[in-house]
Amino acid sequence: MRARTLESAQMHHLVTHYDLAPDSRLGGAIIRKVNQTLADDERRRGVRRVQPGELVLWTSRGSLLLPLRTNEDLDRVLAGERWDRIRRDILERCETLYRQSHPRARAGDIARFLLSLWQGPVPRRVRNEPSLLYGPRRNRPWGHAPGGTRPLDGLDAARLASLKAPPQPQPRYRQETLEELLHYLGTEAGIPPAVQEPLLFELIAVRARFCPHPSLLATGQMPLAAMHVQAGRTLWQPSRLQPLAPVIVSPLLPGEIRHLRRQPPQTYEDYLGLHGQRLARVLTEAYMQNGLLSFAELQWLSLLSTATVSRAIDFYQRRHQVILPCPGTVLDMGRMLTHKDLIVRLHLQGYSVLEIARKTLHNPRSVDAYLKVFDSVLILHLYGLPVELMAGVLGRGQYLVGEYLEIIQHRLKDAAVMRDYLRARGLKVPTQVSLNG
């Protein structure tokens, strides 16, 4: 996460479009010169851009930019400092900015402002309270969604549609600034005249997308440099060399800000429900802009611990029977409950491929591909192959094969049911095939 910066995105652009080496000193010098010159120009004109990790709040006195995540904070985490101390300093920093913007604010106003950023520790759960919506995620299967739930795609459809076509950046700089940079590219950097202007304006456009102007953001929104959905092909490379996606997410909606200031959640289930809704919205918004956010990144924009983030997301997924897009589900990073597990379970419950694709935010072709792998595991299971051999034949991991076998054990309990399922899928299986081969 420390390497997911504007500079990394600009370097990736130079590498992919201008054939520079990933660790090119020339590329790094060009990026530093361009960004510093543009920043000086904006400072002289009184222009303030929103940096990745800054939350925008519009007040009666204009925009308030709250740095919830800075490079210094990330360095403190990497050095092993406790999260609660870092969070305390973040809140103090936000309080200072709020006091500067609202010098006449009373103590109650400041307390309500801070309450909208962090609602305190998770309320204690009532002991022995029965619920299928929380608990150890590996010890309980997906159940049926309770009635009256309101899934995210119905609540925020209009907001997500607007994020698909964000306003195009229109950077305006003084002519002297552009001429200075073009002169630098031609004389000191040695860039050929034919590509000097395209290179410069493309770097300016990348900077404008990752660091937008406050006027392009609504209250409660934040820009981020997220992992690109196509980063799965380059996961073996360092994070600074992977493609990044400029995304704008909404950690807080205006209605949520008012609700949190007046009636913060008091119970364990209300706490998880509220933050599960917020985090689900952020994950979906990032995914609609080709970005993926990890639980560690969600920790900074919500000021929750990673454990609480994990519980809130798990609560939301099980309550609404969906899989939220994050690196662990889309790129199979980590050992959390995967999208493949839910796809197969929904298929066995009678959902069509298109319905499953909508619920899991996957391409229908990907859904069909996962079902074909499940069919292959089922056939090999009928022939009695051990897990290690199945994984070798299919070229899949033993953990994935084990997930599929667990589903088979609970959903397709005997050989006759398995053969009927495969015949319904259009596969002919000899009747003499049994679990013993």
C-alpha positions in Angstrom: 0.0 0.0 0.0 3.0 2.4 0.6 3.9 2.0 -3.0 0.5 2.7 -4.4 1.1 6.4 -5.1 0.7 8.9 -7.9 4.4 8.6 -8.8 4.0 4.8 -9.2 1.1 5.3 -11.5 3.0 7.8 -13.6 6.0 5.5 -13.8 3.8 2.6 -14.9 2.4 4.9 -17.7 5.9 5.8 -18.9 6.9 2.1 -18.8 3.9 0.9 -20.8 3.7 3.8 -23.3 7.2 5.0 -23.7 9.3 1.9 -23.3 11.2 3.1 -20.2 12.6 0.6 -17.8 10.6 0.0 -14.5 13.5 1.5 -12.4 14.5 4.1 -15.0 16.3 7.1 -13.3 15.3 9.2 -16.2 11.6 8.4 -15.7 11.9 9.1 -12.0 13.6 12.5 -12.6 10.9 13.5 -15.2 8.1 12.6 -12.8 9.6 14.6 -9.9 10.3 17.6 -12.1 6.8 17.6 -13.6 5.0 17.2 -10.3 7.1 19.7 -8.5 6.7 22.4 -11.2 2.9 21.8 -11.4 2.6 21.9 -7.6 4.4 25.3 -7.6 2.2 26.7 -10.3 -0.9 25.6 -8.4 0.4 27.0 -5.1 0.9 30.4 -6.8 -2.6 30.3 -8.1 -4.1 29.1 -4.8 -5.2 25.8 -6.2 -5.5 22.8 -3.8 -5.8 19.3 -5.0 -7.2 16.4 -3.0 -4.4 13.8 -2.4 -5.2 10.0 -2.3 -6.3 9.2 1.3 -7.9 12.6 2.0 -11.6 12.8 2.9 -13.6 15.7 1.4 -16.3 17.3 3.6 -18.2 20.4 2.3 -19.2 22.8 5.1 -20.6 26.2 5.2 -17.1 27.5 5.0 -16.1 25.6 1.9 -14.2 22.3 1.5 -12.5 20.6 4.4 -9.8 18.1 3.4 -9.1 15.6 6.1 -5.9 13.5 5.6 -7.0 10.2 7.0 -4.0 8.4 5.5 -0.5 9.9 5.0 2.8 8.4 4.1 4.0 9.2 7.6 1.1 7.2 9.1 1.9 4.2 6.9 5.6 4.4 7.9 4.5 4.2 11.6 2.4 1.1 10.9 5.3 -0.5 9.1 7.5 0.3 12.1 5.2 -1.7 14.3 3.4 1.1 16.1 0.0 0.3 17.6 -3.0 1.2 15.5 -5.0 2.8 18.3 -2.2 5.4 18.8 -2.1 6.2 15.1 -5.8 6.6 15.0 -5.7 8.9 18.0 -3.2 11.1 16.2 -5.4 11.1 13.0 -8.4 12.2 15.0 -6.4 15.0 16.7 -5.2 16.1 13.3 -8.7 16.2 11.9 -9.9 18.1 15.0 -7.2 20.7 14.5 -8.2 21.3 10.9 -11.9 21.5 11.9 -11.1 24.1 14.6 -9.1 26.1 12.0 -12.1 26.0 9.6 -14.7 26.6 12.4 -13.0 28.8 15.1 -16.3 29.4 16.9 -17.2 25.7 17.1 -18.3 24.6 20.6 -17.1 21.4 22.3 -20.3 19.6 21.4 -19.9 20.4 17.7 -16.4 19.1 17.7 -17.5 15.9 19.5 -20.2 15.3 17.0 -17.8 16.0 14.1 -15.3 13.4 15.5 -18.1 10.9 16.0 -18.9 10.9 12.3 -15.3 9.8 11.6 -15.0 7.2 14.3 -17.8 5.8 16.5 -15.7 4.3 19.2 -14.9 0.7 20.0 -17.2 -2.1 18.8 -20.1 -2.6 21.3 -19.9 -5.8 23.3 -22.0 -8.7 21.9 -24.6 -10.1 24.1 -23.3 -13.5 25.3 -25.0 -16.5 23.8 -27.1 -14.3 21.4 -28.2 -16.6 18.6 -27.5 -15.4 15.1 -26.2 -16.9 11.9 -24.9 -13.5 10.7 -21.7 -13.5 12.7 -19.2 -16.0 14.1 -16.3 -18.0 12.7 -16.7 -17.8 9.0 -15.2 -21.3 8.3 -17.5 -23.1 10.7 -20.9 -22.2 9.2 -22.3 -22.6 5.7 -24.1 -19.9 3.7 -27.7 -19.8 4.8 -30.8 -18.1 3.4 -30.9 -14.3 3.5 -33.4 -13.1 6.1 -36.4 -11.1 4.8 -36.4 -7.4 4.7 -32.8 -6.9 3.7 -31.8 -4.2 1.3 -28.8 -5.2 -0.8 -26.4 -2.5 -1.9 -27.0 -2.7 -5.7 -30.6 -1.5 -5.2 -29.7 1.3 -2.8 -26.8 2.9 -4.6 -27.5 2.1 -8.3 -27.7 5.8 -9.3 -24.5 6.7 -7.4 -22.6 3.7 -9.0 -23.8 4.7 -12.5 -22.4 8.2 -12.0 -19.0 6.8 -11.1 -18.8 4.8 -14.3 -18.4 8.1 -16.2 -16.5 10.5 -13.9 -15.9 14.0 -15.1 -12.9 14.3 -17.3 -10.0 16.3 -15.8 -9.3 19.6 -17.5 -6.0 20.8 -16.0 -5.2 24.5 -16.7 -1.7 25.8 -16.1 0.1 28.9 -17.1 1.8 28.9 -20.5 5.1 29.7 -18.9 4.9 26.6 -16.8 4.2 24.3 -19.8 7.0 25.9 -21.8 9.4 25.4 -18.8 8.6 21.7 -18.7 8.8 21.2 -22.4 12.2 22.9 -22.4 13.3 20.6 -19.6 12.2 17.5 -21.5 14.0 18.6 -24.6 17.3 19.9 -23.2 17.9 18.0 -19.9 15.9 14.8 -20.3 16.7 14.3 -24.0 13.2 13.4 -25.0 12.7 13.6 -28.8 10.6 16.6 -30.0 7.9 14.4 -31.4 6.9 12.9 -28.0 7.7 15.8 -25.7 4.2 17.3 -25.7 2.2 14.0 -25.6 4.4 12.8 -22.7 3.9 15.9 -20.7 0.2 16.2 -21.1 -0.3 12.5 -20.4 1.6 12.9 -17.1 -0.6 15.9 -16.3 -3.7 14.0 -17.0 -2.6 11.0 -14.8 -1.9 13.5 -12.0 -5.4 15.1 -12.4 -7.1 11.7 -12.2 -5.3 10.6 -9.1 -5.4 14.0 -7.4 -8.7 15.6 -8.5 -9.8 19.1 -7.7 -12.2 19.4 -4.7 -15.0 20.7 -6.9 -15.2 17.3 -8.6 -15.9 15.5 -5.4 -19.1 15.4 -3.2 -19.0 15.6 0.5 -17.8 12.3 2.1 -15.8 11.2 -0.9 -12.1 10.3 -1.1 -9.7 9.6 -4.0 -7.5 6.5 -3.8 -4.8 4.8 -5.9 -6.2 1.3 -5.9 -4.9 -2.0 -7.2 -6.1 -2.5 -10.8 -8.4 -5.5 -11.5 -5.8 -6.6 -14.1 -3.0 -6.7 -11.5 -3.6 -10.5 -11.2 -1.2 -10.9 -14.2 1.6 -9.0 -12.4 1.2 -10.1 -8.7 4.6 -11.6 -8.8 6.1 -8.1 -9.2 6.5 -5.5 -6.5 3.5 -3.3 -5.8 5.1 -0.2 -7.3 5.3 -2.0 -10.7 1.7 -3.2 -10.8 -1.0 -1.2 -12.6 -3.1 1.2 -10.5 -6.6 2.5 -10.9 -7.6 6.0 -9.9 -10.9 5.6 -7.9 -13.2 7.9 -6.0 -15.1 6.2 -3.2 -17.7 7.4 -0.7 -16.8 6.3 2.9 -19.6 8.6 4.2 -22.9 9.7 2.6 -24.5 13.0 3.8 -27.3 11.0 5.5 -24.8 8.7 7.3 -22.9 11.8 8.6 -26.1 13.2 10.1 -27.1 9.8 11.5 -23.7 9.1 13.1 -23.6 12.5 14.7 -27.0 12.1 16.3 -27.5 8.3 16.7 -24.3 6.3 16.5 -24.8 2.5 16.7 -25.2 1.2 20.2 -25.5 -2.6 19.7 -23.0 -5.1 18.2 -25.3 -6.0 15.3 -26.2 -2.4 14.5 -22.5 -1.5 14.5 -21.6 -4.3 12.0 -24.6 -3.6 9.9 -23.9 0.1 9.5 -20.2 -0.4 8.7 -20.8 -3.4 6.6 -23.1 -1.2 4.4 -20.4 1.5 4.2 -17.6 -0.8 3.4 -19.7 -2.7 0.8 -20.4 0.5 -0.9 -16.7 1.5 -1.0 -15.7 -1.9 -2.4 -18.3 -1.8 -5.1 -17.6 1.8 -6.1 -13.9 0.9 -6.5 -14.7 -2.2 -8.5 -16.9 -0.2 -10.8 -13.8 1.9 -11.5 -11.5 -1.1 -12.1 -10.0 -0.9 -8.6 -9.7 -3.4 -5.8 -9.3 -2.4 -2.1 -7.8 -4.6 0.6 -9.0 -4.8 4.2 -5.9 -2.9 5.2 -6.9 0.0 2.9 -10.4 0.0 4.2 -9.0 0.3 7.7 -7.7 3.8 6.9 -10.8 5.3 5.4 -13.1 3.9 8.1 -10.6 4.2 11.0 -11.7 0.7 12.1 -9.3 -2.1 12.9 -8.7 -4.8 10.3 -10.5 -7.3 12.5 -13.6 -5.1 12.7 -13.4 -4.5 8.9 -13.3 -8.3 8.3 -16.3 -8.9 10.6 -18.4 -6.1 9.1 -17.8 -7.3 5.6 -18.5 -10.9 6.5 -21.7 -9.8 8.2 -22.9 -7.9 5.1 -22.0 -10.8 2.7 -23.9 -13.4 4.7 -26.9 -11.1 5.4 -27.4 -10.2 1.7 -26.0 -13.4 0.1 -23.4 -11.6 -2.0 -19.6 -11.7 -2.5 -18.0 -8.3 -2.4 -15.2 -7.5 -4.8 -11.7 -7.3 -3.2 -8.3 -8.8 -3.9 -9.2 -11.9 -1.9 -12.2 -12.7 -3.9 -11.5 -11.4 -7.4 -7.8 -12.3 -7.5 -7.9 -15.2 -5.0 -5.5 -13.6 -2.7 -5.7 -14.9 0.9 -7.7 -17.7 2.4 -11.0 -16.0 3.0 -14.3 -17.5 1.8 -13.9 -17.3 -2.0 -16.4 -16.2 -4.7 -16.1 -19.7 -6.2 -17.6 -21.2 -3.1 -20.7 -18.9 -3.3 -21.0 -19.3 -7.1 -21.3 -23.1 -6.8 -23.7 -22.9 -3.9 -26.0 -20.5 -5.7 -25.9 -22.7 -8.8 -26.9 -25.7 -6.7 -29.8 -23.6 -5.2 -31.2 -23.2 -8.7 -29.9 -19.7 -9.7 -29.1 -19.1 -13.4 -25.6 -18.1 -14.6 -26.8 -14.5 -15.2 -28.4 -14.2 -11.8 -25.2 -15.5 -10.2 -23.1 -13.1 -12.2 -25.2 -10.1 -11.0 -25.1 -11.3 -7.3 -21.4 -11.9 -7.3 -20.3 -9.0 -9.6 -18.6 -11.4 -12.0 -18.7 -11.9 -15.8 -21.1 -14.7 -16.8 -18.2 -16.4 -18.7 -16.2 -16.5 -15.4 -19.2 -18.0 -13.6 -19.5 -20.7 -16.2 -15.8 -21.4 -16.0 -16.0 -22.0 -12.3 -18.9 -24.3 -12.7 -17.0 -26.4 -15.2 -14.1 -26.8 -12.8 -16.7 -27.9 -10.2 -18.0 -30.5 -12.7 -14.5 -31.8 -13.2 -13.9 -32.2 -9.5 -17.2 -34.0 -9.1 -16.3 -36.4 -11.9 -12.9 -37.2 -10.5 -14.5 -37.6 -7.1 -16.9 -40.2 -8.6 -13.9 -42.1 -9.8 -12.4 -42.1 -6.3 -9.3 -40.0 -7.0 -7.5 -38.5 -3.9 -7.4 -34.8 -3.4 -3.7 -34.5 -4.3 -4.2 -36.3 -7.6 -7.3 -34.2 -8.4 -5.3 -31.0 -7.9 -2.5 -32.3 -10.1 -4.9 -33.4 -12.9 -6.8 -30.1 -12.9 -3.9 -27.8 -12.3 -5.6 -26.3 -9.3 -4.7 -25.9 -5.6 -5.6 -28.5 -3.0 -7.4 -25.8 -1.0 -9.8 -25.0 -3.8 -10.4 -28.7 -4.5 -11.1 -29.2 -0.8 -13.7 -26.4 -0.9 -15.5 -28.1 -3.8 -15.4 -31.4 -2.1 -16.9 -29.9 1.1 -19.8 -28.5 -1.1 -20.2 -32.0 -2.7 -20.4 -33.6 0.8 -23.1 -31.3 2.0 -25.2 -30.8 -1.2 -24.6 -34.0 -3.3 -24.5 -36.7 -0.7 -24.6 -39.9 -2.8 -23.5 -41.1 -6.2 -27.0 -41.2 -7.7 -27.5 -37.5 -6.9 -24.1 -36.7 -8.4 -24.9 -38.5 -11.6 -28.3 -36.8 -11.9 -26.6 -33.4 -11.5 -24.0 -34.2 -14.1 -26.6 -35.4 -16.6 -28.6 -32.2 -16.0 -25.4 -30.3 -16.9 -25.3 -32.3 -20.2 -22.5 -34.7 -19.2 -22.9 -38.4 -19.7 -21.6 -40.5 -16.8 -21.7 -44.4 -16.9 -24.1 -45.8 -14.3 -21.5 -48.2 -13.0 -19.2 -45.4 -11.8 -19.3 -45.2 -8.0 -17.4 -43.4 -5.3 -15.1 -46.4 -5.1 -14.3 -46.3 -8.8 
